[in-house]
Amino acid sequence: MKGLLHYQFISYLRSYQYVPPLSLFIILLIVNYTYTPNPILDSYSFTSLMLFFIMGWFTVTIFHVEDPGQKQITLLHSQSLSKYYVSLYLLAALIGLFLSIVAVASPIAFGAFGVKTRILHVLLGVLSHFSLAFLSIGLSAVFTRDIVKKRINTWWGVLSVLVISLSLVAFKASFLQVKGLIWLVPPVYLPLEMMASDDSLPFIPEVFYWRFGFVFLYGIFFIAIFLLIIKRKSNFH
Amino acid sequence: MNKIMELTDITKKYKEKMVLDNLSLSIYQQQIAALVGSNGSGKSTLLKITAGLVKADHGAINKLIHPLKIGYVPEVTPADLPFTPEEYLMHMGTIRGMDKQLLKNRIEMLVHTFQLQSNIHIKMSRFSKGMKQKMMIMQAMLEETDLLILDEPLSGLDPKAQMDLEKLLLTLKEQGLSILLTCHETKLLENAVDRVLFLQNHQVIDSTLSTDTIQKVNKLIFEIPARQTFEELLSSMKIIQKVHLTPMIIRVEAVVNEEATDDLIRQLLVKQVSIKQLLPINEAKEAFYQGFFKQGDEKL
């Protein structure tokens, strides 16, 4: 797995396909923190949402970076379909984690907040960014070339599912009225709700960890669906 | 000749479409076999089943040497690879889980066999299709290989690259490898293949050309000054064509028995002959393929 991950990372690095989403991410971070001081959790909430969308872009480019002919060969050497795709998910997740850390650390480093940051803010910030990045990876990968044949449909699919997931946040109250339905929609609203807490929050309530856990679980559920579809479609054994 | 693999009663369907129907096939040691058939006849499926990449719906695959190591070269050659050959092979070997030192030694040996020493530090995105094809064969041989399977290896290659690949396949065969490939190109069929397998109506028709019974001959093309005579050498060769290029120079195309070739060339060089071409050919094979392609033309 280490060799496969290293190969995927170098392939992605040398493709330069990360340049547009990374540039956009950095520009938006700079714009967001141009005027100071900023509230901590509110700012992290916005940049988490930003990362949720940008991670969709990263995911598609990571899953499409390898030449289709070479992909067959890499699959043969890796000797496992799951191993191959898990390496792609891992690469996307590591990039998501790196960007989460950058999004949390950079405003602290540049003194963009009005009040002193505490460990609690950092922890909530990383969890909020990374959970939404992970959810985005899970949702976006389902629209990549191995499942959706036309490239244009990949982009439409990814954009639609991310926008719909966000817009459902607004309808959350009405969904709650129909019992159980809320568990079906992508839980973008959960990190945003938690990040709406006041900066003076004395400690992280236990329920927050469960909610973040649910977001990760939702992402894993989509990864499992992706792997099931791929295994069904492929003759590789 | 020793059998290394036996496929018995192989059946494969894609949805409701029958691709292979109770097909049986044997693969022999140190033999190049070509699988010939129309598009969609199931050539690639049969190769993938042989390589163990696709499961047959029914039938048995019996490997007669253990472990039988198989290398597979897919039809599609990657267009853009951001690695040097050394980096690429190191990555593929590491993904396979090979030991680093063993991998380095193996790469060194492959680079030597495939004569890529001068290109080892050049990015593969700058390689020609022929060189990329060589790389594809190299990745399939990262581990010691007994059987090399190639899907349309000559597809898209220019004649020079085809000839290079053909020589390479013959070298690999001499080193003891068995090779199973699909191809359309008559050139490769004529010069390198020992055995042709026609895939027709979901079945294989084996047209083995036993190498033991075929007399090996060479085609020799040379230019000789018109003033020189070579009647005394006519017993060693069969003249196919004789053309006056200029009043001073005659171009001769002849067929020579393999054993007599060295002696004949030595005697010709004494007569200030310029050797233009020397190619191994197989008369029986030529007759066979001429018959095969003539049959194909008639069908069309």
Interface residues (C-beta under 8 A of the other chain):
Chain A: G3 L4 H6 Y7 I10 S11 R14 S15 D67 P68 G69 Q70 Q72 I73 T74 L76 H77 S78 Q79 N235 F236 H237
Chain B: K48 L53 V54 K55 Y72 P74 V76 T77 P78 A79 D80 L81 P82 F83 E87 H91 M92 G93 T94 I95 R96 G97 M136 Q139
